[in-house]
Amino acid sequence: MHVLGVKYISSRQYILSVINMTVPSMIVPRLDKLLAKEKRSFYWLAKATGVSHTTLWRLKKGKAVGINFDTLEKICRALRCQPGDVLFLTNDKIVSSPKSLQPAP
């Protein structure tokens, strides 16, 4: 059904489309690999850097919106690595399209 050029979407479809609109981050953190390589724990990193456990957890899980250069520097110094070792740019890009809003026939 179209009303003034706008397609009608049921509330259930709208909720599902909002849930599916989350786009995975294209920058992936590698803290787990770096910690394993150094044979260190996540809690050690929090203590060694002085960065809160919550901030590091968000970064580790890809939930962080951004990272402060000071925080990145502390992580790199503690793990003896470069910023590119902590963060990895992927080629994956998933963008929800209007077709995904339409029910399957």
MARLUM-162427 format. One line per field, with one value per residue: residue number from 1; residue in three letters; chain; x, y, z of N, C-alpha, C in turn. Coordinates in nm, 4 decimals, always signed. Layout:
N
pos: NUM | ...
code: ala | ...
unit: A | ...
npx: X | ...
npy: Y | ...
npz: Z | ...
capx: X | ...
capy: Y | ...
capz: Z | ...
cpx: X | ...
cpy: Y | ...
cpz: Z | ...
end
This chain:
105
pos: 1 | 2 | 3 | 4 | 5 | 6 | 7 | 8 | 9 | 10 | 11 | 12 | 13 | 14 | 15 | 16 | 17 | 18 | 19 | 20 | 21 | 22 | 23 | 24 | 25 | 26 | 27 | 28 | 29 | 30 | 31 | 32 | 33 | 34 | 35 | 36 | 37 | 38 | 39 | 40 | 41 | 42 | 43 | 44 | 45 | 46 | 47 | 48 | 49 | 50 | 51 | 52 | 53 | 54 | 55 | 56 | 57 | 58 | 59 | 60 | 61 | 62 | 63 | 64 | 65 | 66 | 67 | 68 | 69 | 70 | 71 | 72 | 73 | 74 | 75 | 76 | 77 | 78 | 79 | 80 | 81 | 82 | 83 | 84 | 85 | 86 | 87 | 88 | 89 | 90 | 91 | 92 | 93 | 94 | 95 | 96 | 97 | 98 | 99 | 100 | 101 | 102 | 103 | 104 | 105
code: met | his | val | leu | gly | val | lys | tyr | ile | ser | ser | arg | gln | tyr | ile | leu | ser | val | ile | asn | met | thr | val | pro | ser | met | ile | val | pro | arg | leu | asp | lys | leu | leu | ala | lys | glu | lys | arg | ser | phe | tyr | trp | leu | ala | lys | ala | thr | gly | val | ser | his | thr | thr | leu | trp | arg | leu | lys | lys | gly | lys | ala | val | gly | ile | asn | phe | asp | thr | leu | glu | lys | ile | cys | arg | ala | leu | arg | cys | gln | pro | gly | asp | val | leu | phe | leu | thr | asn | asp | lys | ile | val | ser | ser | pro | lys | ser | leu | gln | pro | ala | pro
unit: A | A | A | A | A | A | A | A | A | A | A | A | A | A | A | A | A | A | A | A | A | A | A | A | A | A | A | A | A | A | A | A | A | A | A | A | A | A | A | A | A | A | A | A | A | A | A | A | A | A | A | A | A | A | A | A | A | A | A | A | A | A | A | A | A | A | A | A | A | A | A | A | A | A | A | A | A | A | A | A | A | A | A | A | A | A | A | A | A | A | A | A | A | A | A | A | A | A | A | A | A | A | A | A | A
npx: +0.0837 | +0.0620 | +0.1013 | +0.0962 | +0.3418 | +0.4869 | +0.5779 | +0.3786 | +0.4572 | +0.4275 | +0.4035 | +0.5483 | +0.7270 | +0.8664 | +0.9943 | +1.1598 | +1.3157 | +1.4495 | +1.6029 | +1.7669 | +1.9128 | +2.1527 | +2.4799 | +2.7664 | +3.0802 | +3.3455 | +3.5984 | +3.7909 | +3.8681 | +4.1694 | +4.2389 | +4.2221 | +4.3871 | +4.6360 | +4.6750 | +4.6840 | +4.9138 | +5.1084 | +5.0736 | +4.9080 | +4.6479 | +4.3169 | +4.2468 | +4.4968 | +4.5800 | +4.4048 | +4.4919 | +4.7653 | +4.7491 | +4.5885 | +4.3481 | +3.9981 | +3.8226 | +3.5737 | +3.5894 | +3.7920 | +3.6667 | +3.4493 | +3.5881 | +3.7187 | +3.5012 | +3.3984 | +3.2120 | +3.2662 | +3.2390 | +3.4354 | +3.7909 | +4.0184 | +4.3222 | +4.5128 | +4.4369 | +4.4718 | +4.7476 | +4.8399 | +4.7583 | +4.9098 | +5.1721 | +5.1726 | +5.1335 | +5.3397 | +5.3274 | +5.2039 | +4.9597 | +4.8159 | +4.8243 | +4.6461 | +4.3987 | +4.2055 | +4.1309 | +3.8575 | +3.7272 | +3.4664 | +3.1376 | +2.8266 | +2.5247 | +2.2008 | +1.9352 | +1.6522 | +1.5096 | +1.5311 | +1.3358 | +1.1006 | +0.8562 | +0.9127 | +0.7987
npy: -0.1169 | +0.2171 | +0.5447 | +0.8659 | +0.8259 | +0.6887 | +0.3835 | +0.1516 | -0.0043 | -0.2715 | -0.2665 | -0.4751 | -0.5473 | -0.3065 | -0.2944 | -0.5217 | -0.4375 | -0.2187 | -0.3443 | -0.4983 | -0.3033 | -0.2384 | -0.1839 | -0.3687 | -0.2936 | -0.1636 | -0.1480 | -0.3582 | -0.4676 | -0.6105 | -0.7032 | -0.9424 | -1.1264 | -0.9988 | -0.9932 | -1.2677 | -1.3370 | -1.2037 | -1.3393 | -1.2442 | -1.1180 | -0.9799 | -0.8277 | -0.7616 | -0.5846 | -0.3683 | -0.2817 | -0.2252 | -0.0186 | +0.1729 | +0.2330 | +0.2198 | -0.0835 | -0.1118 | +0.0577 | -0.0704 | -0.3179 | -0.2486 | -0.1658 | -0.4040 | -0.5728 | -0.4486 | -0.2536 | +0.0073 | +0.3489 | +0.5162 | +0.5807 | +0.7219 | +0.8899 | +0.8898 | +0.6715 | +0.4657 | +0.4872 | +0.4150 | +0.1465 | +0.0423 | +0.0865 | -0.0750 | -0.3298 | -0.3419 | -0.2760 | -0.1607 | +0.0900 | -0.0145 | -0.2830 | -0.3165 | -0.2357 | -0.3339 | -0.2896 | -0.3951 | -0.5362 | -0.5887 | -0.4863 | -0.4304 | -0.3217 | -0.2363 | -0.2849 | -0.1381 | -0.3542 | -0.5502 | -0.4866 | -0.5751 | -0.8307 | -1.1823 | -1.3588
npz: +0.0000 | -0.0884 | +0.0231 | -0.0656 | -0.1968 | -0.0077 | +0.1270 | +0.3005 | +0.6024 | +0.8208 | +1.1820 | +1.2987 | +1.0933 | +1.0824 | +1.3324 | +1.3117 | +1.0960 | +1.2037 | +1.4001 | +1.2355 | +1.1087 | +1.2196 | +1.1486 | +1.1025 | +1.2493 | +1.0567 | +1.1396 | +1.3193 | +1.6424 | +1.7793 | +2.0320 | +2.1834 | +2.0431 | +2.0609 | +2.3390 | +2.3921 | +2.2523 | +2.4020 | +2.6329 | +2.8370 | +3.0550 | +3.0171 | +3.2345 | +3.3325 | +3.1345 | +3.1746 | +3.4245 | +3.3719 | +3.1859 | +3.2979 | +3.2013 | +3.2107 | +3.2885 | +3.1693 | +2.9435 | +2.7966 | +2.7579 | +2.5961 | +2.3688 | +2.3012 | +2.2404 | +2.0203 | +2.0587 | +2.1073 | +2.0199 | +1.9432 | +1.9829 | +2.2034 | +2.1326 | +2.3353 | +2.4907 | +2.3023 | +2.2665 | +2.5239 | +2.5321 | +2.3203 | +2.4166 | +2.6470 | +2.5373 | +2.3646 | +2.0836 | +1.7606 | +1.6584 | +1.4376 | +1.4904 | +1.6927 | +1.5932 | +1.3120 | +0.9742 | +0.7957 | +0.4892 | +0.4782 | +0.4306 | +0.5170 | +0.4246 | +0.5023 | +0.2804 | +0.1080 | +0.0058 | +0.1981 | +0.3733 | +0.2734 | +0.2888 | +0.2434 | -0.0483
capx: +0.0000 | +0.1389 | +0.0318 | +0.1809 | +0.4753 | +0.5505 | +0.5319 | +0.3323 | +0.5283 | +0.3620 | +0.4875 | +0.6400 | +0.8326 | +0.9451 | +1.0803 | +1.2625 | +1.4081 | +1.5340 | +1.6991 | +1.8610 | +1.9837 | +2.2833 | +2.5846 | +2.8854 | +3.1932 | +3.4445 | +3.7256 | +3.7797 | +3.9765 | +4.2428 | +4.2953 | +4.2347 | +4.5051 | +4.7551 | +4.6896 | +4.7259 | +5.0527 | +5.1904 | +5.0371 | +4.8573 | +4.5025 | +4.2444 | +4.2551 | +4.6328 | +4.5836 | +4.3359 | +4.5796 | +4.8886 | +4.7232 | +4.5116 | +4.2230 | +3.8932 | +3.7847 | +3.4574 | +3.6361 | +3.8631 | +3.5699 | +3.3762 | +3.6784 | +3.7404 | +3.3786 | +3.3555 | +3.0982 | +3.3129 | +3.2085 | +3.5635 | +3.8983 | +4.1030 | +4.4619 | +4.5838 | +4.4028 | +4.5387 | +4.8900 | +4.8612 | +4.7439 | +5.0266 | +5.2915 | +5.1620 | +5.1444 | +5.4579 | +5.2799 | +5.1660 | +4.8134 | +4.7615 | +4.8148 | +4.5297 | +4.2786 | +4.2178 | +4.0280 | +3.8074 | +3.6616 | +3.3252 | +3.0470 | +2.6898 | +2.4311 | +2.0649 | +1.8721 | +1.5062 | +1.4549 | +1.5250 | +1.2153 | +0.9851 | +0.8393 | +0.9371 | +0.6721
capy: +0.0000 | +0.3403 | +0.6674 | +0.9793 | +0.7798 | +0.6217 | +0.2456 | +0.1127 | -0.1167 | -0.3067 | -0.2373 | -0.5877 | -0.5316 | -0.1899 | -0.3334 | -0.6108 | -0.3630 | -0.1376 | -0.4369 | -0.5409 | -0.1899 | -0.2216 | -0.2151 | -0.4082 | -0.2032 | -0.2017 | -0.1539 | -0.4689 | -0.4696 | -0.7368 | -0.7106 | -1.0819 | -1.1866 | -0.9368 | -1.0398 | -1.4084 | -1.3369 | -1.1594 | -1.4247 | -1.1539 | -1.1201 | -0.8561 | -0.7514 | -0.7072 | -0.4699 | -0.2576 | -0.2337 | -0.1730 | +0.1034 | +0.2699 | +0.2534 | +0.1448 | -0.2150 | -0.0915 | +0.1137 | -0.1764 | -0.4205 | -0.1962 | -0.1706 | -0.5459 | -0.6298 | -0.3718 | -0.1701 | +0.1445 | +0.4385 | +0.5740 | +0.5574 | +0.8372 | +0.8607 | +0.8613 | +0.5321 | +0.3812 | +0.4905 | +0.3346 | +0.0058 | +0.0077 | +0.0804 | -0.1915 | -0.4523 | -0.3274 | -0.2940 | -0.0414 | +0.1057 | -0.1055 | -0.4164 | -0.3146 | -0.2185 | -0.3896 | -0.2440 | -0.5044 | -0.4993 | -0.6232 | -0.3733 | -0.4772 | -0.2108 | -0.2861 | -0.2252 | -0.1361 | -0.4868 | -0.6326 | -0.4490 | -0.6383 | -0.9706 | -1.2829 | -1.4052
capz: +0.0000 | -0.0970 | +0.0582 | -0.1017 | -0.2342 | +0.1052 | +0.1375 | +0.4323 | +0.6639 | +0.9468 | +1.2987 | +1.3175 | +0.9938 | +1.1189 | +1.4444 | +1.2595 | +1.0110 | +1.2916 | +1.4602 | +1.1321 | +1.0505 | +1.2802 | +1.0521 | +1.1752 | +1.2371 | +0.9580 | +1.2105 | +1.4127 | +1.7400 | +1.7904 | +2.1657 | +2.2269 | +1.9805 | +2.1168 | +2.4765 | +2.3863 | +2.2064 | +2.5156 | +2.7461 | +2.9403 | +3.0679 | +2.9932 | +3.3588 | +3.3364 | +3.0442 | +3.2419 | +3.5319 | +3.3129 | +3.1094 | +3.3749 | +3.1277 | +3.2801 | +3.2366 | +3.0827 | +2.8162 | +2.7243 | +2.7195 | +2.4798 | +2.2543 | +2.2698 | +2.1831 | +1.9041 | +2.0986 | +2.1237 | +1.9098 | +1.9052 | +2.0780 | +2.2273 | +2.0994 | +2.4595 | +2.5246 | +2.2040 | +2.2981 | +2.6452 | +2.4933 | +2.2380 | +2.5022 | +2.7353 | +2.4579 | +2.2779 | +1.9463 | +1.6857 | +1.6494 | +1.3364 | +1.5485 | +1.7819 | +1.5118 | +1.1776 | +0.8822 | +0.7125 | +0.3640 | +0.4917 | +0.4428 | +0.5004 | +0.4357 | +0.4815 | +0.1632 | +0.1173 | -0.0264 | +0.3179 | +0.4464 | +0.2129 | +0.3282 | +0.1398 | -0.1088
cpx: +0.0886 | +0.0510 | +0.1275 | +0.3246 | +0.5499 | +0.4922 | +0.4925 | +0.4101 | +0.4595 | +0.4576 | +0.5872 | +0.7572 | +0.9237 | +1.0424 | +1.1922 | +1.3625 | +1.4999 | +1.6406 | +1.8056 | +1.9408 | +2.1216 | +2.3885 | +2.7095 | +2.9994 | +3.2912 | +3.5840 | +3.7091 | +3.8970 | +4.0406 | +4.3034 | +4.3161 | +4.3610 | +4.6338 | +4.7809 | +4.7358 | +4.8732 | +5.1481 | +5.1671 | +4.9948 | +4.7054 | +4.4446 | +4.2532 | +4.3944 | +4.6408 | +4.5169 | +4.4261 | +4.7049 | +4.8683 | +4.6573 | +4.3809 | +4.1170 | +3.8610 | +3.6692 | +3.4988 | +3.7059 | +3.7674 | +3.4923 | +3.4615 | +3.6974 | +3.6211 | +3.3293 | +3.2366 | +3.1371 | +3.2804 | +3.3378 | +3.6682 | +3.9843 | +4.2471 | +4.5429 | +4.5601 | +4.4733 | +4.6888 | +4.9224 | +4.8540 | +4.8672 | +5.1538 | +5.2888 | +5.1846 | +5.2637 | +5.4225 | +5.2502 | +5.0135 | +4.7476 | +4.7522 | +4.6897 | +4.3996 | +4.3046 | +4.1016 | +3.9865 | +3.7467 | +3.5128 | +3.2425 | +2.9078 | +2.5982 | +2.2928 | +2.0017 | +1.7222 | +1.4425 | +1.4414 | +1.4019 | +1.0903 | +0.9751 | +0.8667 | +0.8045 | +0.6351
cpy: +0.1239 | +0.4589 | +0.7821 | +0.9371 | +0.7103 | +0.4824 | +0.2152 | -0.0094 | -0.1458 | -0.2811 | -0.3502 | -0.5779 | -0.4156 | -0.2261 | -0.4242 | -0.5354 | -0.2751 | -0.2250 | -0.4751 | -0.4264 | -0.1693 | -0.2711 | -0.2518 | -0.3116 | -0.2544 | -0.2042 | -0.2544 | -0.4641 | -0.6078 | -0.7549 | -0.8544 | -1.1474 | -1.1305 | -0.9825 | -1.1853 | -1.4186 | -1.2995 | -1.2441 | -1.3405 | -1.1605 | -0.9820 | -0.7666 | -0.6908 | -0.5818 | -0.3479 | -0.1973 | -0.1669 | -0.0394 | +0.2125 | +0.3061 | +0.1656 | +0.0134 | -0.2010 | -0.0386 | +0.0075 | -0.2846 | -0.3752 | -0.2006 | -0.3147 | -0.6077 | -0.5550 | -0.2838 | -0.0235 | +0.2259 | +0.4999 | +0.5380 | +0.6830 | +0.7984 | +0.8266 | +0.7161 | +0.4356 | +0.3746 | +0.4055 | +0.1854 | -0.0394 | -0.0037 | -0.0437 | -0.3218 | -0.4505 | -0.3545 | -0.1593 | -0.0310 | +0.0125 | -0.2491 | -0.4284 | -0.3116 | -0.2665 | -0.3414 | -0.3588 | -0.4496 | -0.5289 | -0.4972 | -0.4234 | -0.3584 | -0.2655 | -0.2108 | -0.2236 | -0.2711 | -0.5720 | -0.5990 | -0.5183 | -0.7833 | -1.0651 | -1.3310 | -1.5437
cpz: +0.0000 | -0.0607 | +0.0315 | -0.1293 | -0.1219 | +0.1174 | +0.2814 | +0.4796 | +0.7962 | +1.0628 | +1.3236 | +1.2194 | +1.0303 | +1.2307 | +1.3953 | +1.1732 | +1.0946 | +1.3564 | +1.3593 | +1.0718 | +1.1118 | +1.1820 | +1.1292 | +1.1478 | +1.1335 | +1.0190 | +1.3232 | +1.5113 | +1.7482 | +1.9297 | +2.2124 | +2.1717 | +2.0395 | +2.2596 | +2.4798 | +2.3465 | +2.3201 | +2.6408 | +2.8667 | +2.9424 | +3.0389 | +3.1164 | +3.3766 | +3.2509 | +3.1089 | +3.3495 | +3.4745 | +3.2416 | +3.1924 | +3.3062 | +3.1935 | +3.2092 | +3.1384 | +2.9450 | +2.7330 | +2.6766 | +2.5959 | +2.3548 | +2.2079 | +2.1972 | +2.0602 | +1.9329 | +2.1116 | +1.9993 | +1.8566 | +2.0087 | +2.0841 | +2.1932 | +2.2233 | +2.5023 | +2.4300 | +2.2313 | +2.4207 | +2.6138 | +2.4154 | +2.3218 | +2.5912 | +2.6591 | +2.3617 | +2.1315 | +1.8832 | +1.6803 | +1.5476 | +1.3844 | +1.6356 | +1.7025 | +1.3699 | +1.0923 | +0.7917 | +0.5849 | +0.3690 | +0.5094 | +0.4128 | +0.5248 | +0.4101 | +0.3664 | +0.1829 | +0.0860 | +0.0984 | +0.4013 | +0.3935 | +0.2569 | +0.2099 | +0.0829 | -0.0643
end
